Amino acid sequence: MLGPATYPGGPAARLRLLETRQIDDVVLLRHAPKDTSTEPR
């Protein structure tokens, strides 16, 4: 989905799933970068 680029936290940074929402026959997934200083791996 996304091509080569500079992403926050680098290529190994994980995202946290904030929300899922069904819109007709499509699902919207909303993510945010994990706060690595407070969240366990």
C-alpha positions in Angstrom: 0.0 0.0 0.0 2.8 2.4 0.8 6.0 2.7 -1.1 9.5 3.5 0.1 9.7 6.6 2.3 11.0 7.9 5.6 8.4 6.9 8.3 8.3 8.1 11.9 10.3 5.7 14.1 11.9 4.0 11.1 10.9 0.9 9.1 10.6 -1.3 12.2 8.2 1.0 14.1 4.9 -0.7 15.0 1.5 0.9 14.8 -1.3 0.7 17.4 -4.9 0.0 16.0 -7.1 2.7 17.4 -10.4 2.0 15.6 -12.1 -0.2 13.1 -15.3 1.0 11.3 -17.4 -0.7 8.7 -18.6 1.6 5.9 -20.8 -0.4 3.6 -18.6 -3.2 2.2 -15.3 -1.6 3.3 -13.5 -1.6 6.6 -11.7 1.6 7.8 -8.7 0.8 10.0 -7.3 3.8 11.9 -3.8 3.5 13.3 -1.3 5.6 15.4 2.4 5.1 16.1 3.0 3.2 19.3 4.6 5.2 22.2 7.6 2.9 22.7 8.5 4.7 26.0 5.3 3.5 27.8 3.9 0.5 25.9 5.3 -3.0 26.2 6.5 -4.8 23.1 
